[in-house]
């Protein structure tokens, strides 16, 4: 009896020629949208399972190769039975053990994946019960896996999460305690995990930190998945980020800009003095070397301090007289 064909490319919304990076990006976007924490309900949960199953196949080079061997002429939902000889093309995946075995038992999947998935890949979760149903002489034997069956098991899923840090964290390095919730395929419930994450010097906004083996749990002899943490800088009230450089605005009085002055300028790690020459213009930028974000343990970016000339909103009588006198004696024309 056939099963419904699953178009994994359509599920993730990518072309069949998509690169691994494009597949991973599409998966992360959809997983965030349909994650049980964000989108409640049975329909969203089912969609979340479909997305995880599609990613499980397309992220794995061997599984994707096996899936692509079916050709591109199948339609989503179409009744599907593996074509004759298909199993022998991929003997390393279990030989003729897929489909119906020596005892004629139909292959029912487990581990939260669809019947279609199991008709192609078998129970890569390593459920011992399948070995008792006689799925062919080269597939699963009475003791579970045969030598030509799935000896490796099922790798755990790669989890992704966003982590927000301050610029001070990026400057000094830090250890962050984070708690995340994940829904494992087929588990039917959320799992909560806590991690102690070391933020390395030189980390950049958008950088991904990989924690090997800290993602989804493997089944059988598979490898635990990884946890990918994407770093985001929290908005700072004083500084903006430009690569490894920082930018800030320095307010000055008109007479400071005209006469020159020593200005206190705040940096991430303290206050320094900036010698501003006479005749400085509003918008002029001064570079304070080595006061930006760290590139490594020995080198840092710069702080770019932009001068902003401020005028007083209110003047007392003496100030008003002085400005009027300056106006009468000055030959300066700002529009000249």
Residue frames as qw, qx, qy, qz and C-alpha x, y, z in Angstrom:
[[0.000, 0.889, 0.459, 0.000, 0.00, 0.00, 0.00],
 [0.429, 0.492, -0.018, 0.757, 1.36, 3.40, -0.93],
 [0.334, -0.627, -0.382, 0.591, 1.91, 6.41, 1.32],
 [0.224, 0.956, 0.190, -0.022, 1.54, 10.13, 0.65],
 [0.673, 0.315, -0.029, 0.669, 4.57, 11.64, -1.07],
 [0.329, -0.849, -0.155, 0.382, 6.20, 14.47, 0.88],
 [0.528, 0.679, 0.021, 0.510, 7.74, 17.32, -1.13],
 [0.612, -0.529, -0.228, 0.541, 10.38, 18.41, 1.36],
 [0.334, 0.098, 0.173, 0.921, 11.56, 21.27, -0.85],
 [0.218, -0.596, -0.425, -0.645, 8.03, 22.66, -1.01],
 [0.602, -0.646, -0.447, 0.143, 7.66, 22.26, 2.76],
 [0.520, -0.468, -0.074, 0.711, 10.68, 24.52, 3.35],
 [0.291, 0.918, 0.183, -0.200, 9.85, 26.80, 0.42],
 [0.221, -0.672, 0.531, 0.466, 13.18, 26.31, -1.38],
 [0.686, 0.530, -0.369, -0.336, 14.24, 25.19, -4.85],
 [0.995, -0.061, 0.029, 0.074, 15.61, 21.70, -5.45],
 [0.668, 0.476, -0.205, 0.534, 18.95, 23.36, -6.26],
 [0.353, -0.892, 0.077, -0.270, 19.06, 25.14, -2.87],
 [0.410, 0.473, -0.643, 0.441, 22.39, 25.23, -1.08],
 [0.549, -0.331, -0.693, 0.329, 22.75, 23.86, 2.48],
 [0.144, -0.119, -0.301, 0.935, 22.92, 27.46, 3.72],
 [0.379, -0.140, -0.280, -0.871, 19.65, 28.36, 1.98],
 [0.631, -0.306, -0.690, -0.180, 17.98, 25.24, 3.39],
 [0.450, -0.259, -0.598, 0.610, 19.20, 26.04, 6.90],
 [0.041, 0.021, 0.097, -0.994, 18.03, 29.67, 6.62],
 [0.514, -0.225, -0.456, -0.691, 14.56, 28.63, 5.40],
 [0.613, -0.301, -0.723, 0.105, 14.28, 26.04, 8.17],
 [0.291, -0.179, -0.490, 0.802, 15.18, 28.52, 10.92],
 [0.233, -0.073, -0.093, -0.965, 12.66, 31.05, 9.65],
 [0.631, -0.248, -0.527, -0.512, 9.80, 28.52, 9.53],
 [0.578, -0.218, -0.715, 0.327, 10.76, 26.83, 12.80],
 [0.089, -0.077, -0.376, 0.919, 10.57, 30.17, 14.61],
 [0.411, -0.112, -0.242, -0.872, 7.17, 30.88, 13.03],
 [0.768, -0.205, -0.446, -0.412, 5.57, 27.55, 13.92],
 [0.299, 0.172, -0.799, 0.493, 7.39, 26.78, 17.18],
 [0.428, -0.555, -0.712, -0.045, 4.90, 25.68, 19.88],
 [0.326, -0.422, -0.369, 0.761, 6.03, 28.55, 22.10],
 [0.037, 0.208, -0.183, -0.960, 4.93, 31.04, 19.45],
 [0.524, 0.045, -0.436, -0.730, 2.10, 29.33, 17.60],
 [0.422, -0.051, 0.801, -0.422, -0.32, 27.21, 19.61],
 [0.764, 0.312, 0.091, -0.557, -2.71, 24.62, 18.20],
 [0.822, -0.004, 0.563, 0.090, -2.67, 21.21, 16.57],
 [0.680, 0.713, 0.135, 0.103, -2.29, 22.61, 13.04],
 [0.097, 0.901, -0.405, 0.119, 0.84, 24.58, 13.92],
 [0.614, -0.476, 0.628, -0.034, 2.26, 21.58, 15.78],
 [0.851, 0.280, 0.432, 0.098, 1.75, 19.37, 12.73],
 [0.488, 0.856, -0.081, 0.148, 3.35, 21.99, 10.50],
 [0.251, -0.811, 0.522, -0.078, 6.29, 22.20, 12.91],
 [0.777, -0.175, 0.602, 0.057, 6.77, 18.42, 12.63],
 [0.760, 0.587, 0.247, 0.133, 6.65, 18.60, 8.81],
 [0.199, 0.932, -0.279, 0.119, 9.29, 21.35, 8.81],
 [0.472, -0.627, 0.619, -0.035, 11.59, 19.35, 11.10],
 [0.844, 0.109, 0.519, 0.082, 11.18, 16.22, 8.97],
 [0.620, 0.770, 0.057, 0.140, 11.98, 18.11, 5.76],
 [0.017, -0.889, 0.440, -0.124, 15.05, 19.64, 7.37],
 [0.726, -0.387, 0.569, -0.013, 16.14, 16.26, 8.73],
 [0.837, 0.328, 0.393, 0.194, 16.32, 14.92, 5.17],
 [0.500, 0.826, 0.047, 0.255, 17.62, 17.92, 3.23],
 [0.220, -0.895, 0.383, -0.069, 20.35, 18.88, 5.71],
 [0.704, -0.336, 0.615, 0.116, 21.88, 15.38, 5.47],
 [0.211, 0.549, -0.600, -0.542, 23.89, 14.82, 2.29],
 [0.026, -0.054, 0.985, 0.162, 23.19, 11.07, 2.09],
 [0.286, 0.494, 0.741, -0.352, 19.49, 11.35, 2.93],
 [0.336, 0.692, -0.014, -0.638, 19.05, 14.17, 0.42],
 [0.126, 0.396, -0.777, -0.473, 20.84, 12.14, -2.26],
 [0.131, 0.187, 0.973, -0.022, 18.51, 9.20, -1.64],
 [0.290, 0.635, 0.509, -0.504, 15.45, 11.46, -1.69],
 [0.251, 0.656, -0.281, -0.654, 16.54, 13.27, -4.88],
 [0.099, -0.174, 0.914, 0.352, 16.98, 9.91, -6.62],
 [0.376, 0.480, 0.752, -0.250, 13.18, 9.66, -6.75],
 [0.251, 0.374, 0.516, 0.729, 13.17, 12.45, -9.33],
 [0.038, 0.159, 0.206, -0.965, 11.34, 15.76, -9.47],
 [0.322, -0.175, -0.595, -0.715, 8.06, 14.56, -11.01],
 [0.309, -0.426, -0.827, 0.197, 6.26, 13.66, -7.79],
 [0.211, -0.599, -0.127, -0.762, 3.54, 15.93, -6.42],
 [0.107, -0.214, 0.670, -0.702, 2.95, 16.63, -2.75],
 [0.627, 0.041, 0.447, -0.637, 0.35, 14.22, -1.36],
 [0.707, 0.331, -0.483, -0.397, 0.52, 11.87, -4.35],
 [0.938, -0.249, 0.208, -0.120, 0.32, 8.16, -3.47],
 [0.261, 0.741, -0.619, 0.018, 3.86, 6.83, -3.34],
 [0.952, -0.226, 0.203, 0.045, 5.54, 3.44, -3.24],
 [0.253, -0.676, 0.570, 0.392, 9.33, 3.13, -3.67],
 [0.719, 0.509, -0.313, -0.356, 10.00, 1.99, -7.26],
 [0.993, -0.052, 0.053, 0.091, 11.33, -1.54, -7.88],
 [0.782, 0.261, -0.116, 0.554, 15.07, -1.78, -7.32],
 [0.048, -0.885, 0.089, -0.455, 15.17, 1.50, -5.41],
 [0.734, -0.655, 0.174, -0.029, 16.42, -0.17, -2.24],
 [0.900, 0.014, 0.152, 0.409, 19.35, -1.84, -4.02],
 [0.392, 0.765, -0.019, 0.510, 20.55, 1.56, -5.23],
 [0.151, -0.721, 0.385, -0.557, 21.29, 2.43, -1.60],
 [0.811, -0.138, -0.565, 0.063, 22.30, -0.83, -0.02],
 [0.354, 0.181, -0.535, 0.745, 24.22, 1.01, 2.67],
 [0.381, -0.275, 0.180, -0.864, 20.92, 2.29, 4.02],
 [0.592, -0.070, 0.655, -0.465, 19.64, -1.20, 4.72],
 [0.057, -0.088, 0.911, 0.399, 19.40, -2.95, 1.36],
 [0.355, -0.273, -0.688, -0.571, 16.13, -4.69, 0.53],
 [0.208, -0.282, -0.798, 0.490, 14.90, -4.32, 4.08],
 [0.219, 0.226, 0.178, -0.932, 12.54, -1.42, 3.29],
 [0.558, 0.017, -0.448, -0.698, 8.95, -1.67, 2.15],
 [0.902, -0.224, 0.051, -0.367, 7.67, -5.19, 2.81],
 [0.172, -0.575, 0.799, -0.050, 9.90, -7.84, 4.31],
 [0.203, 0.136, -0.954, -0.176, 10.04, -11.59, 4.11],
 [0.077, 0.318, 0.881, -0.343, 6.97, -12.02, 6.30],
 [0.038, 0.569, 0.609, 0.551, 4.97, -9.48, 4.26],
 [0.264, -0.723, -0.456, 0.446, 4.61, -7.03, 7.12],
 [0.281, 0.833, 0.157, 0.450, 4.14, -3.42, 6.01],
 [0.528, 0.046, -0.322, 0.784, 6.75, -0.99, 7.32],
 [0.255, -0.888, -0.340, -0.176, 5.21, 1.31, 9.93],
 [0.385, 0.542, -0.299, 0.685, 7.36, 4.22, 11.06],
 [0.581, -0.657, -0.399, 0.269, 8.18, 5.50, 14.49],
 [0.517, -0.222, -0.079, 0.823, 10.01, 8.30, 16.19],
 [0.090, 0.726, 0.253, -0.633, 7.54, 11.03, 15.11],
 [0.030, 0.355, -0.558, -0.749, 8.36, 10.88, 11.37],
 [0.709, 0.302, -0.008, -0.638, 5.86, 10.21, 8.60],
 [0.879, 0.099, 0.466, 0.000, 5.24, 6.86, 6.89],
 [0.643, 0.757, -0.074, 0.090, 6.79, 8.37, 3.78],
 [0.060, -0.811, 0.562, -0.152, 10.02, 9.13, 5.66],
 [0.634, -0.340, 0.682, -0.131, 10.13, 5.60, 7.02],
 [0.878, 0.398, 0.263, -0.049, 9.43, 4.06, 3.62],
 [0.532, 0.782, -0.267, 0.184, 12.66, 5.68, 2.39],
 [0.145, 0.662, -0.601, 0.424, 14.91, 5.57, 5.42],
 [0.666, -0.200, -0.706, 0.131, 13.46, 2.99, 7.77],
 [0.545, -0.819, -0.170, -0.060, 13.36, 3.49, 11.49],
 [0.536, 0.503, -0.354, 0.579, 16.65, 5.33, 11.78],
 [0.427, -0.703, 0.241, -0.516, 15.70, 5.94, 15.41],
 [0.254, 0.333, -0.876, 0.239, 16.77, 2.40, 16.29],
 [0.706, -0.221, 0.268, -0.616, 13.51, 0.99, 17.68],
 [0.162, -0.277, 0.947, 0.013, 14.17, -2.64, 18.55],
 [0.628, 0.288, 0.582, -0.428, 10.57, -3.63, 17.87],
 [0.610, 0.616, -0.228, -0.443, 11.04, -3.37, 14.13],
 [0.110, 0.473, -0.867, -0.114, 13.57, -6.19, 14.12],
 [0.402, 0.039, 0.870, -0.284, 10.85, -8.64, 15.18],
 [0.639, 0.519, 0.278, -0.496, 8.66, -8.10, 12.12],
 [0.707, 0.074, 0.613, 0.345, 11.02, -9.57, 9.52],
 [0.344, 0.858, 0.003, -0.381, 11.74, -6.66, 7.18],
 [0.710, 0.651, -0.267, -0.005, 13.73, -8.66, 4.63],
 [0.931, -0.154, -0.091, 0.317, 16.86, -10.71, 4.94],
 [0.561, 0.301, -0.100, 0.765, 19.20, -7.79, 4.31],
 [0.176, -0.713, -0.034, -0.677, 17.35, -5.32, 6.49],
 [0.399, -0.526, 0.486, -0.572, 16.36, -5.71, 10.13],
 [0.511, 0.058, -0.857, 0.005, 16.95, -9.11, 11.67],
 [0.629, -0.551, -0.535, -0.120, 15.38, -10.69, 14.75],
 [0.592, -0.401, -0.336, 0.612, 17.88, -8.96, 17.05],
 [0.032, -0.855, -0.098, 0.508, 17.24, -5.43, 15.77],
 [0.328, 0.810, -0.340, -0.349, 19.77, -4.04, 13.28],
 [0.949, 0.163, 0.144, 0.229, 21.48, -6.34, 10.83],
 [0.581, -0.346, 0.234, 0.699, 25.04, -5.66, 9.74],
 [0.255, 0.258, 0.474, 0.802, 23.75, -3.96, 6.59],
 [0.135, -0.808, -0.564, -0.103, 20.99, -2.08, 8.38],
 [0.004, -0.868, 0.052, -0.494, 21.01, 1.29, 10.08],
 [0.739, -0.200, -0.438, 0.471, 23.88, 0.83, 12.49],
 [0.289, 0.230, -0.180, 0.912, 24.40, 4.56, 13.03],
 [0.103, -0.613, -0.660, 0.422, 20.96, 5.60, 14.22],
 [0.143, 0.843, 0.388, 0.343, 19.44, 9.05, 14.02],
 [0.374, 0.137, -0.216, 0.892, 21.40, 12.27, 14.56],
 [0.105, -0.672, -0.540, 0.496, 19.86, 14.84, 16.86],
 [0.285, 0.849, 0.341, 0.285, 18.40, 18.05, 15.46],
 [0.404, 0.121, -0.125, 0.898, 20.37, 21.29, 15.29],
 [0.161, -0.831, -0.503, 0.176, 18.74, 23.89, 17.53],
 [0.330, 0.395, 0.041, 0.856, 19.10, 27.65, 17.01],
 [0.305, -0.809, -0.453, 0.218, 18.49, 30.54, 19.39],
 [0.243, 0.758, -0.031, 0.605, 19.16, 34.27, 19.62],
 [0.622, -0.489, -0.349, 0.502, 21.26, 35.68, 22.48],
 [0.102, 0.914, 0.064, 0.386, 21.39, 39.38, 23.33],
 [0.692, -0.298, -0.230, 0.616, 24.54, 40.83, 24.94],
 [0.069, -0.969, -0.057, 0.230, 25.72, 44.31, 25.88],
 [0.524, 0.763, -0.279, 0.255, 28.67, 46.10, 24.32],
 [0.322, -0.712, 0.561, -0.272, 30.39, 45.77, 27.70],
 [0.900, -0.088, 0.421, -0.067, 30.00, 41.97, 27.40],
 [0.803, 0.566, 0.024, 0.185, 31.60, 42.12, 23.98],
 [0.154, 0.858, -0.391, 0.295, 34.46, 44.25, 25.32],
 [0.352, -0.596, 0.648, -0.318, 35.32, 42.22, 28.38],
 [0.461, 0.045, -0.880, -0.104, 34.07, 38.76, 27.48],
 [0.516, -0.256, 0.390, -0.719, 31.43, 37.28, 29.73],
 [0.075, -0.101, -0.992, -0.012, 29.68, 34.14, 30.85],
 [0.497, -0.084, -0.060, -0.861, 25.94, 34.18, 30.28],
 [0.252, 0.134, 0.928, -0.240, 23.40, 31.83, 31.83],
 [0.461, 0.118, -0.315, -0.821, 20.65, 31.21, 29.30],
 [0.445, 0.145, 0.840, -0.275, 17.58, 29.00, 29.47],
 [0.357, 0.224, -0.524, -0.740, 15.95, 27.75, 26.27],
 [0.690, 0.153, 0.596, -0.381, 12.95, 25.61, 25.43],
 [0.204, 0.312, -0.752, -0.544, 12.94, 23.14, 22.54],
 [0.840, 0.134, 0.279, -0.446, 10.40, 20.78, 21.06],
 [0.234, -0.326, 0.867, 0.295, 12.01, 17.54, 19.93],
 [0.551, 0.138, -0.531, -0.629, 10.41, 15.89, 16.86],
 [0.665, -0.142, -0.710, -0.182, 7.90, 13.31, 18.03],
 [0.240, 0.017, -0.723, 0.647, 8.36, 14.14, 21.72],
 [0.293, -0.648, -0.623, -0.327, 5.05, 15.95, 22.03],
 [0.458, -0.839, -0.238, 0.174, 6.29, 18.26, 24.79],
 [0.230, 0.884, -0.257, 0.315, 8.71, 21.10, 25.41],
 [0.829, -0.227, -0.251, 0.445, 12.08, 20.48, 27.01],
 [0.115, -0.980, 0.103, -0.126, 13.81, 23.17, 29.05],
 [0.847, 0.015, -0.130, 0.515, 17.62, 23.36, 29.11],
 [0.209, -0.964, 0.097, 0.132, 20.02, 25.79, 30.76],
 [0.805, 0.350, -0.047, 0.477, 23.44, 26.62, 29.37],
 [0.393, -0.789, 0.106, 0.459, 26.50, 28.46, 30.66],
 [0.684, 0.625, 0.195, 0.322, 27.79, 30.25, 27.56],
 [0.488, -0.505, 0.115, 0.703, 31.18, 31.96, 27.34],
 [0.420, 0.895, 0.148, -0.033, 31.05, 35.09, 25.17],
 [0.770, -0.042, 0.126, 0.625, 34.48, 35.30, 23.49],
 [0.120, -0.689, 0.112, 0.706, 36.43, 38.50, 22.91],
 [0.026, -0.271, 0.621, 0.735, 36.00, 39.79, 19.39],
 [0.269, 0.454, 0.849, 0.018, 32.45, 38.51, 18.95],
 [0.068, 0.028, -0.288, -0.955, 30.48, 40.50, 16.39],
 [0.560, 0.275, 0.343, -0.702, 26.79, 41.25, 16.02],
 [0.799, 0.383, -0.198, -0.418, 25.25, 38.39, 14.01],
 [0.202, 0.462, -0.862, 0.058, 28.07, 35.97, 14.89],
 [0.895, -0.192, -0.219, -0.338, 26.95, 32.37, 15.50],
 [0.193, -0.526, 0.784, -0.269, 28.48, 30.46, 18.40],
 [0.792, 0.043, -0.534, -0.291, 28.32, 26.68, 17.95],
 [0.483, -0.439, 0.658, -0.375, 27.95, 24.45, 20.98],
 [0.478, 0.223, -0.805, -0.271, 28.72, 20.96, 19.71],
 [0.385, -0.144, -0.906, 0.102, 26.45, 18.21, 20.99],
 [0.051, 0.203, 0.564, -0.799, 24.17, 20.59, 22.91],
 [0.452, 0.039, -0.298, -0.840, 21.20, 20.41, 20.53],
 [0.856, -0.077, -0.072, -0.507, 18.66, 17.65, 20.00],
 [0.574, -0.379, 0.721, -0.089, 19.31, 14.23, 21.47],
 [0.349, 0.334, -0.775, -0.408, 20.35, 11.44, 19.11],
 [0.901, -0.063, 0.205, -0.376, 18.58, 8.10, 18.75],
 [0.974, 0.169, -0.009, 0.149, 20.47, 4.86, 18.55],
 [0.744, -0.219, 0.112, 0.622, 24.09, 5.41, 17.56],
 [0.324, 0.798, 0.212, 0.461, 23.59, 8.84, 16.10],
 [0.401, 0.061, -0.274, 0.872, 25.34, 12.03, 17.20],
 [0.081, -0.744, -0.489, 0.448, 23.67, 14.62, 19.41],
 [0.361, 0.780, 0.290, 0.422, 22.83, 17.74, 17.44],
 [0.412, 0.052, -0.184, 0.891, 24.49, 21.14, 17.89],
 [0.078, -0.852, -0.438, 0.277, 23.18, 24.33, 19.40],
 [0.411, 0.359, 0.188, 0.816, 23.73, 27.48, 17.31],
 [0.204, -0.770, -0.396, 0.457, 23.52, 30.73, 19.26],
 [0.380, 0.609, 0.249, 0.650, 23.23, 33.89, 17.17],
 [0.382, -0.400, -0.324, 0.768, 24.66, 36.93, 18.96],
 [0.094, 0.798, 0.353, 0.480, 22.86, 40.28, 18.91],
 [0.300, 0.053, -0.342, 0.889, 24.12, 43.52, 20.48],
 [0.118, -0.756, -0.597, 0.239, 21.67, 45.25, 22.76],
 [0.221, 0.805, 0.164, 0.525, 21.04, 48.88, 21.77],
 [0.533, -0.255, -0.334, 0.734, 23.38, 51.17, 23.70],
 [0.015, -0.912, -0.361, 0.193, 22.27, 54.63, 24.87],
 [0.182, -0.841, 0.233, 0.453, 25.60, 56.24, 23.90],
 [0.163, -0.457, 0.726, 0.487, 27.32, 54.19, 21.20],
 [0.853, 0.408, 0.049, -0.323, 26.42, 52.72, 17.82],
 [0.701, -0.280, 0.596, 0.276, 28.41, 49.90, 16.23],
 [0.588, 0.729, -0.234, -0.260, 30.27, 50.05, 12.92],
 [0.776, 0.332, -0.509, 0.171, 32.12, 46.75, 12.59],
 [0.688, -0.247, -0.450, 0.513, 34.78, 46.83, 15.30],
 [0.150, 0.225, -0.123, 0.955, 34.50, 50.63, 15.57],
 [0.108, -0.665, -0.667, 0.320, 32.13, 52.50, 17.84],
 [0.122, 0.477, 0.227, 0.840, 30.49, 55.83, 17.07],
 [0.257, -0.649, -0.575, 0.428, 29.31, 58.48, 19.52],
 [0.143, 0.794, 0.223, 0.547, 28.24, 62.11, 19.46],
 [0.485, -0.281, -0.357, 0.747, 30.04, 64.78, 21.53],
 [0.017, 0.912, 0.367, 0.183, 28.06, 67.95, 22.30],
 [0.503, -0.120, -0.115, 0.848, 30.12, 71.18, 22.47],
 [0.033, 0.836, 0.304, -0.456, 29.35, 74.86, 23.04],
 [0.543, 0.811, 0.114, 0.183, 29.82, 77.36, 20.17],
 [0.069, -0.924, 0.369, -0.075, 32.73, 79.08, 21.94],
 [0.716, -0.368, 0.579, 0.129, 34.45, 75.69, 22.56],
 [0.773, 0.417, 0.409, 0.247, 34.27, 74.91, 18.87],
 [0.326, 0.924, -0.008, 0.201, 35.48, 78.41, 17.92],
 [0.172, -0.869, 0.434, -0.164, 38.29, 78.72, 20.48],
 [0.609, 0.269, -0.733, 0.139, 39.27, 75.05, 20.86],
 [0.612, -0.531, 0.316, -0.494, 38.99, 73.04, 24.06],
 [0.140, 0.207, -0.961, 0.120, 39.86, 69.88, 25.93],
 [0.708, -0.167, -0.135, -0.672, 36.75, 67.75, 26.06],
 [0.399, -0.204, 0.858, -0.251, 35.98, 64.76, 28.30],
 [0.653, 0.186, -0.489, -0.548, 34.75, 61.89, 26.10],
 [0.734, -0.223, 0.553, -0.325, 33.20, 58.73, 27.48],
 [0.436, 0.338, -0.785, -0.280, 34.36, 55.40, 26.14],
 [0.836, -0.219, -0.442, -0.239, 33.28, 51.84, 26.97],
 [0.799, -0.237, -0.397, 0.385, 36.09, 51.54, 29.51],
 [0.440, -0.533, -0.225, 0.687, 36.35, 55.00, 31.04],
 [0.200, 0.958, 0.169, -0.119, 36.69, 58.67, 30.20],
 [0.658, -0.012, 0.197, 0.726, 39.46, 60.21, 28.07],
 [0.021, 0.768, 0.058, -0.637, 40.30, 63.79, 27.06],
 [0.606, 0.516, 0.446, 0.408, 39.92, 64.91, 23.46],
 [0.222, -0.489, 0.087, 0.839, 41.93, 67.96, 22.34],
 [0.434, 0.712, 0.537, 0.126, 39.63, 69.81, 19.97],
 [0.410, -0.016, 0.154, 0.899, 41.34, 72.50, 17.85],
 [0.177, 0.538, 0.189, -0.802, 39.98, 75.99, 17.31],
 [0.394, 0.375, -0.401, -0.737, 37.59, 76.32, 14.41],
 [0.153, 0.065, 0.986, 0.035, 36.11, 72.81, 14.75],
 [0.439, -0.025, -0.348, -0.828, 32.92, 72.38, 12.72],
 [0.704, -0.014, 0.482, -0.521, 29.71, 70.63, 13.69],
 [0.928, 0.321, 0.012, -0.191, 29.74, 67.09, 12.29],
 [0.350, 0.675, -0.638, 0.122, 33.54, 66.89, 12.33],
 [0.959, -0.248, -0.105, -0.091, 34.68, 63.45, 13.52],
 [0.039, -0.731, 0.657, -0.180, 37.72, 62.63, 15.67],
 [0.878, 0.060, -0.471, -0.054, 39.19, 59.12, 15.86],
 [0.458, -0.655, 0.530, -0.285, 40.18, 57.80, 19.27],
 [0.616, 0.350, -0.697, -0.112, 42.34, 54.81, 18.42],
 [0.366, 0.081, -0.882, 0.286, 41.95, 51.56, 20.33],
 [0.268, 0.027, 0.542, -0.796, 38.73, 52.60, 22.07],
 [0.672, 0.061, -0.341, -0.654, 36.37, 50.46, 20.05],
 [0.937, -0.166, 0.151, -0.266, 35.45, 46.77, 20.29],
 [0.433, -0.527, 0.703, 0.199, 38.15, 44.10, 20.58],
 [0.699, 0.453, -0.441, -0.334, 39.23, 42.26, 17.45],
 [0.824, 0.007, -0.529, 0.203, 41.34, 39.88, 19.56],
 [0.668, -0.598, -0.282, 0.342, 43.24, 39.98, 22.86],
 [0.521, -0.275, 0.077, 0.804, 45.75, 42.56, 21.54],
 [0.090, 0.095, 0.386, 0.913, 43.87, 44.70, 19.03],
 [0.169, 0.612, 0.643, -0.429, 40.76, 46.88, 19.20],
 [0.279, 0.674, 0.462, 0.504, 38.77, 49.04, 16.86],
 [0.203, 0.115, -0.143, 0.962, 38.45, 52.81, 17.26],
 [0.032, 0.703, 0.600, -0.381, 35.93, 55.23, 18.72],
 [0.225, 0.370, 0.371, 0.822, 34.70, 57.81, 16.21],
 [0.122, -0.594, -0.507, 0.612, 33.57, 60.91, 18.12],
 [0.206, 0.563, 0.475, 0.644, 31.36, 63.28, 16.11],
 [0.120, -0.183, -0.306, 0.927, 31.16, 66.90, 17.26],
 [0.050, -0.699, -0.639, -0.317, 27.70, 68.42, 17.63],
 [0.132, 0.140, -0.204, 0.960, 27.63, 72.18, 18.32],
 [0.226, -0.661, -0.714, 0.041, 24.83, 73.05, 20.73],
 [0.030, 0.426, -0.048, 0.903, 23.49, 76.55, 21.40],
 [0.025, 0.186, 0.722, -0.666, 21.80, 77.59, 24.65],
 [0.029, -0.590, -0.753, -0.289, 18.00, 77.58, 24.52],
 [0.219, -0.934, -0.277, -0.063, 17.76, 80.56, 26.88],
 [0.516, 0.339, -0.207, 0.759, 20.17, 83.48, 27.45],
 [0.327, -0.723, -0.382, 0.473, 20.53, 85.74, 30.45],
 [0.181, 0.970, 0.089, -0.133, 20.95, 89.45, 29.89],
 [0.271, -0.742, 0.502, 0.352, 24.77, 89.41, 29.93],
 [0.554, 0.007, 0.763, 0.335, 24.95, 86.44, 27.54],
 [0.448, 0.745, 0.490, 0.060, 22.50, 88.14, 25.21],
 [0.031, 0.960, -0.138, -0.241, 24.57, 91.33, 25.17],
 [0.406, -0.509, 0.660, 0.375, 27.76, 89.40, 24.42],
 [0.545, 0.293, 0.734, 0.281, 26.15, 87.52, 21.51],
 [0.312, 0.902, 0.295, -0.042, 24.74, 90.79, 20.15],
 [0.151, -0.861, 0.360, 0.325, 28.19, 92.38, 20.37],
 [0.508, -0.191, 0.756, 0.367, 29.73, 89.38, 18.60],
 [0.504, 0.603, 0.606, 0.120, 27.09, 89.71, 15.91],
 [0.177, 0.971, 0.075, -0.145, 27.91, 93.38, 15.36],
 [0.155, -0.806, 0.505, 0.267, 31.68, 93.02, 15.18],
 [0.630, -0.120, 0.735, 0.219, 32.06, 89.61, 13.44],
 [0.366, 0.510, -0.430, -0.649, 32.61, 89.38, 9.71],
 [0.206, -0.067, 0.973, 0.082, 31.83, 85.65, 9.69],
 [0.645, 0.205, -0.128, -0.725, 29.14, 84.59, 7.20],
 [0.545, -0.123, 0.823, -0.097, 28.10, 80.95, 7.67],
 [0.693, 0.529, 0.475, -0.121, 26.30, 81.00, 4.32],
 [0.198, 0.847, -0.319, -0.376, 29.09, 82.64, 2.38]]
